[in-house]
């Protein structure tokens, strides 16, 4: 279970890989080690109990997510249909009680699934989501495959979950990260990075200011390089951010 907490007091990160015996799930519940998520009526309740890296500390709390609406459409990200993205709840109300802090706001719930490893089909991708207000939102997805043409999605969701396909706006370059990761985004006007939240050799998460659907927005933006991910030196660095825990017997 990946937990990333950003604030004035610093960033805290947990993402522990666990064995098969630590995974339990059914139609309404998912348990990964000590953390889990379950539906309680129309609310998804995420219970977190993780240890941060590289400096160990306990990260405990609860996230309650109430979707404004659900979507039933998934989107193929590659020409062969190996990878799909499903924006389950493009907009949601979120209540967070985590690490002694509490706050409330607008959130988002999606899922990705694939039948082969990402690095087998993709060189890179760029993704972003922006809140437009009134439970409206826009999501951009741009993928660069290992072979063939790039794919682009620009989707606007309304409060009911109905989707509108938007014409892709110009692709604008953004400053590279400290690890020299390339970043770019689509915008109707100028775009700039407000804050880099994660800066890793093959991945970056940022807050980006752009113009979409005629509005000035602040978007959560992700850049992923699978070319870098496959490099041996990067693979050697992964356990420092994603430690592995041995299989354990189910309790």
C-alpha positions as CSV (number, residue, x, y, z in Angstrom):
1,X,0.0,0.0,0.0
2,X,1.6,3.3,-1.1
3,X,1.2,6.3,1.2
4,X,2.7,9.7,0.4
5,X,2.2,12.6,2.7
6,X,3.4,16.1,1.8
7,X,3.4,19.1,4.0
8,X,5.4,21.9,5.6
9,X,6.9,19.5,8.0
10,X,8.4,17.4,5.2
11,X,7.5,14.5,3.1
12,X,6.7,11.0,4.4
13,X,6.6,7.9,2.1
14,X,5.7,4.3,2.6
15,X,5.5,1.5,-0.1
16,X,6.3,-1.9,1.2
17,X,6.2,-4.9,-1.2
18,X,4.6,-8.0,0.5
19,X,4.3,-11.6,-0.2
20,X,1.2,-13.4,-1.6
21,X,0.1,-14.6,1.9
22,X,-0.2,-11.0,3.0
23,X,-2.9,-10.3,0.4
24,X,-6.6,-11.0,1.1
25,X,-9.5,-9.7,-0.9
26,X,-13.2,-10.3,-1.8
27,X,-15.8,-8.2,-3.5
28,X,-15.8,-5.4,-0.9
29,X,-12.5,-5.7,0.9
30,X,-8.8,-5.6,0.2
31,X,-6.1,-6.3,2.8
32,X,-2.4,-5.8,2.2
33,X,-0.4,-6.6,5.3
34,X,-1.6,-4.3,8.1
35,X,-3.3,-1.9,5.8
36,X,-6.6,-2.4,3.9
37,X,-9.6,-0.8,2.2
38,X,-13.3,-1.8,2.4
39,X,-16.6,-0.4,1.2
40,X,-18.9,0.8,3.9
41,X,-22.1,1.6,2.0
42,X,-21.2,4.3,-0.5
43,X,-17.9,5.1,1.3
44,X,-14.5,3.6,0.6
45,X,-12.6,3.4,4.0
46,X,-8.8,3.0,3.7
47,X,-7.1,2.0,6.9
48,X,-3.3,2.7,6.9
49,X,-0.6,1.2,9.1
50,X,2.7,1.5,7.4
51,X,6.4,2.2,8.1
52,X,8.1,5.0,6.2
53,X,11.4,4.8,4.3
54,X,14.2,5.7,4.2
55,X,13.8,6.9,7.8
56,X,11.5,4.5,9.7
57,X,8.4,6.0,11.4
58,X,4.9,4.8,11.8
59,X,2.3,6.2,9.4
60,X,-1.2,5.4,10.7
61,X,-4.6,6.8,9.8
62,X,-7.8,6.6,7.9
63,X,-9.0,7.9,4.6
64,X,-12.7,8.0,3.8
65,X,-13.6,8.6,0.2
66,X,-17.2,9.2,-1.0
67,X,-17.6,9.3,-4.8
68,X,-19.7,12.0,-6.3
69,X,-20.5,9.5,-9.1
70,X,-19.1,6.3,-10.6
71,X,-18.1,5.7,-14.2
72,X,-18.3,2.3,-15.9
73,X,-16.0,3.1,-18.8
74,X,-12.4,1.8,-19.0
75,X,-9.8,2.9,-21.6
76,X,-7.1,0.9,-23.3
77,X,-3.7,2.6,-23.0
78,X,-2.0,0.5,-25.7
79,X,-2.9,-0.7,-29.2
80,X,-2.9,-4.4,-28.1
81,X,-5.3,-3.9,-25.1
82,X,-2.7,-5.2,-22.6
83,X,-3.2,-2.2,-20.2
84,X,-6.4,-0.5,-19.1
85,X,-7.3,2.5,-17.0
86,X,-10.6,3.0,-15.3
87,X,-11.5,6.4,-13.7
88,X,-13.8,4.9,-11.2
89,X,-14.7,8.1,-9.4
90,X,-13.4,11.2,-11.2
91,X,-14.4,13.3,-8.2
92,X,-15.0,12.4,-4.6
93,X,-15.2,13.9,-1.1
94,X,-12.3,12.9,1.0
95,X,-11.9,13.0,4.8
96,X,-8.3,12.2,6.0
97,X,-7.1,11.5,9.5
98,X,-3.4,10.6,9.1
99,X,-0.3,11.0,11.2
100,X,-2.0,13.2,13.8
101,X,-3.5,15.6,11.1
102,X,-7.0,15.9,9.8
103,X,-8.3,17.6,6.6
104,X,-11.1,17.4,4.1
105,X,-11.2,18.1,0.3
106,X,-11.7,16.9,-3.2
107,X,-10.2,13.5,-4.3
108,X,-10.1,11.0,-7.0
109,X,-10.3,7.2,-7.4
110,X,-9.0,5.2,-10.4
111,X,-7.5,1.8,-11.2
112,X,-5.0,0.4,-13.6
113,X,-4.6,-3.2,-14.7
114,X,-2.5,-5.0,-17.2
115,X,-1.7,-8.5,-18.5
116,X,2.0,-7.8,-19.0
117,X,4.6,-5.6,-17.3
118,X,4.4,-1.9,-18.2
119,X,8.0,-1.7,-19.4
120,X,7.2,-4.4,-22.0
121,X,4.9,-2.0,-23.9
122,X,5.7,1.6,-22.9
123,X,8.6,4.0,-23.1
124,X,7.0,6.6,-21.0
125,X,3.8,8.4,-20.0
126,X,2.4,11.7,-18.7
127,X,-0.8,11.9,-16.6
128,X,-2.6,14.7,-14.8
129,X,-5.9,15.4,-13.1
130,X,-7.3,18.8,-12.3
131,X,-10.4,19.8,-10.3
132,X,-12.7,22.2,-12.2
133,X,-15.1,22.8,-9.2
134,X,-18.6,21.6,-8.7
135,X,-17.5,17.9,-8.8
136,X,-16.2,18.5,-12.4
137,X,-12.7,17.4,-13.3
138,X,-10.4,16.8,-16.3
139,X,-7.9,14.0,-16.8
140,X,-5.1,14.0,-19.3
141,X,-3.2,10.8,-20.3
142,X,-0.4,10.6,-22.9
143,X,1.5,7.4,-23.5
144,X,4.5,6.7,-25.6
145,X,4.7,3.0,-26.6
146,X,7.7,0.9,-27.4
147,X,6.5,0.7,-30.9
148,X,3.8,2.5,-32.8
149,X,2.1,5.8,-32.4
150,X,1.6,7.7,-29.1
151,X,-1.8,7.8,-27.6
152,X,-3.6,10.7,-25.9
153,X,-6.7,11.0,-23.8
154,X,-8.3,14.3,-22.7
155,X,-11.5,13.7,-20.7
156,X,-13.8,16.1,-18.9
157,X,-16.1,14.6,-16.3
158,X,-19.2,16.3,-14.9
159,X,-20.8,15.8,-11.5
160,X,-22.8,12.8,-12.7
161,X,-19.7,11.0,-14.0
162,X,-20.6,11.7,-17.7
163,X,-17.5,12.1,-19.8
164,X,-16.7,14.4,-22.7
165,X,-13.7,13.8,-25.0
166,X,-11.8,17.0,-25.4
167,X,-9.5,17.8,-28.3
168,X,-5.9,17.5,-27.1
169,X,-4.3,20.9,-26.4
170,X,-0.6,21.6,-27.4
171,X,2.0,19.7,-25.5
172,X,4.2,22.1,-23.5
173,X,7.6,21.2,-22.0
174,X,8.1,21.7,-18.3
175,X,11.4,22.0,-16.5
176,X,13.3,18.8,-15.9
177,X,13.5,17.4,-12.3
178,X,16.6,17.2,-10.2
179,X,17.1,13.7,-11.6
180,X,16.7,15.2,-15.1
181,X,13.4,13.5,-15.7
182,X,11.5,15.0,-18.6
183,X,8.1,16.5,-17.9
184,X,5.5,17.9,-20.2
185,X,1.8,18.7,-20.1
186,X,-1.1,19.9,-22.3
187,X,-2.6,23.3,-21.7
188,X,-4.6,26.0,-23.5
189,X,-2.0,28.6,-22.3
190,X,1.2,28.7,-20.5
191,X,2.0,26.0,-17.9
192,X,4.4,25.9,-15.0
193,X,5.5,23.7,-12.2
194,X,4.4,24.9,-8.8
195,X,6.0,22.2,-6.7
196,X,7.8,18.9,-7.3
197,X,6.4,16.4,-4.8
198,X,8.4,13.3,-5.8
199,X,11.7,13.3,-7.7
200,X,13.0,9.9,-8.5
201,X,15.2,8.5,-11.2
202,X,12.3,7.2,-13.3
203,X,9.2,9.0,-11.8
204,X,8.1,12.5,-10.8
205,X,4.9,13.8,-9.2
206,X,4.3,17.5,-9.4
207,X,1.8,20.2,-8.9
208,X,1.3,22.0,-12.2
209,X,-0.5,25.2,-13.0
210,X,-2.2,25.2,-16.5
211,X,-5.3,26.3,-18.3
212,X,-7.9,23.6,-19.2
213,X,-11.5,24.0,-20.3
214,X,-11.1,27.8,-20.1
215,X,-10.1,27.7,-16.4
216,X,-6.8,28.3,-14.6
217,X,-6.3,25.0,-12.7
218,X,-3.8,23.4,-10.4
219,X,-3.2,19.8,-11.5
220,X,-1.6,16.8,-9.9
221,X,0.9,15.6,-12.6
222,X,2.9,12.4,-13.0
223,X,5.7,11.6,-15.3
224,X,6.9,8.0,-15.7
225,X,10.0,6.7,-17.7
226,X,9.9,3.0,-18.2
227,X,13.2,3.2,-20.1
228,X,14.9,4.5,-17.0
229,X,13.0,2.0,-14.8
230,X,14.6,-0.9,-16.5
231,X,18.2,0.3,-16.1
232,X,20.1,-2.0,-13.7
233,X,21.3,0.8,-11.5
234,X,17.6,1.9,-11.0
235,X,16.6,-1.6,-10.2
236,X,19.3,-1.8,-7.5
237,X,18.0,1.5,-6.0
238,X,14.3,0.3,-5.8
239,X,14.6,-1.6,-2.4
240,X,15.5,1.6,-0.6
241,X,12.1,3.1,-1.6
242,X,10.2,-0.1,-1.9
243,X,11.4,-2.6,0.7
244,X,10.2,-6.2,0.6
245,X,8.8,-8.2,3.4
246,X,9.0,-12.0,3.5
247,X,5.9,-14.1,3.2
248,X,4.1,-14.6,6.4
249,X,1.4,-17.0,7.5
250,X,-2.1,-15.6,7.4
251,X,-3.4,-14.6,10.8
